[in-house]
Amino acid sequence: MELDFALLWVVIGGFLEPVWVIGLKKYNDTRSLLWGAVAVAFMFISPMFIAFSMEDGMSVGVAYSIWTGIGSISTIIAGMLLYKERLERVKVVFVTLIIIGIVGLELSSELGI
């Protein structure tokens, strides 16, 4: 089984997306320059992984969609865990639609559709 590095890069980048969002929230709460630096650094690091995925052959639209979808879902989960944010049923439905969309995009790109 061959490892699809394009998909691996975009998934890593998607999971790094909440790091800068959390860093921005922490900076806003504390005005700590460390948290500001974390936010700014990951604002550059996370999208670098999209570039890696496109270098390995993933299309721009698919890479961006997967990256933002994973980032959105990860940020929602981080908000629940770190800030006790609630996830109502309607949000679960829409998060499920995001997941279905991500899987559909990846499958369609693999099948050449």
Secondary structure, DSSP 4 states (H G I P E B T S, - for coil): ----HHHHHHHHHHHHHHHHHHHHHHHHHH--HHHHHHHHHHHHHHHHHHHHHHHTT--HHHHHHHHHHHHHHHHHHHHHHHH-----HHHHHHHHHHHHHHHHHHHHHHHT-
